[in-house]
């Protein structure tokens, strides 16, 4: 199982629209046969006046994640939110259990 951890930082003014698009992307991602989990979290960073979002995703393998990156819903989300994101970090892990 491949675990994908993504962190986004989004300025306060962009957070409501970003959050809406993020939720829609997560819900649609879960319809992919090899996407097994797609959890979302958020916190407000008062010092920088930004929201930080964390995504915890599980895919059958790297090929399933690579497929996810080609889907129309992901490509739309990525394009529509690119200007809202001040920072993005992606980490990939192999499940050990």
N, C-alpha and C positions, 0 to 999 in steps of 0.2 A: 504494500500500500504506500502510495506517495502522499506525503503531507505537504501542503503549500501554506505558508504563513505570509500574509501581505499586510503591510502597514501603510496607511495613507495619512498625510496631514493636509487639512483643508481649512482655509480661512473661514472665520465665523460667517461672513456674508454669503459664502457659497455652500455652507453645510446643509441647509434644508433641501436644496435641489440635488446635491451630491447624494445625500442619504436616501432620497426617493429612488434615484437611479441605481444606487447600490443594492437596495432591497429587491428591486425588480430583477437585476442581474443575478442575484443569488437565487431567487425563486426559479428563474428559468434555467440556471445552471443545474439545479437539482433534477431537472427532467432528462439530463444526459445520463445514459445508462451506466457510465463508469465514473460518475461523480456521486460519491456516497455521503458526503457531508459538506455543508457550506454554512458555517456559523459566522455571525457578525457581532462586533462589539464596538463601542465608542466611549470616548472620554473627552472632557473639555480641558484644554491646557490654558489656564487663565493667564500665565505669563506671556504666552505668544498670541493669545486670542484666537486659537485654532482648535479644531476638533481633530482628534486622532481616531482613526478607524482601524480595526484589526479584522482580518478575514482568516478563518481557519478552514481550510478545504482539504478533503481527502478524495483521491482518485485511485483507480485500480493500479495505475502505473504511469510512467513518464509519457507513454504514447497517448493515454487518455487525457492527460493534462495538455499535451501538445495539441490534441484535437480541440479541446476547450478553447484554446487560444485562437482557433480559426473560425469559431462559430459566429454567426451574425450578431447574436445578442452580446457576446463579449466585445467584438469589434466596435459595435455601436456604443456600448458603455465606455470603452476606452477612449474613443474619439470624442464623445460628448462631454466627458469629464476631464480631459487632459488639461484644459486651462484652469480648472478649479483646484488642481492638486499642487501643493507647494513642495511635497516630498513623498516619495514612494520607495518602499523597500520590499523585496521579495526574497524569501528563503525557502529552500526545498529540503525536505527531510525524508528519510526512509523509515517507515514504521518498524519498531523492534519487538512488537508483541504479536 
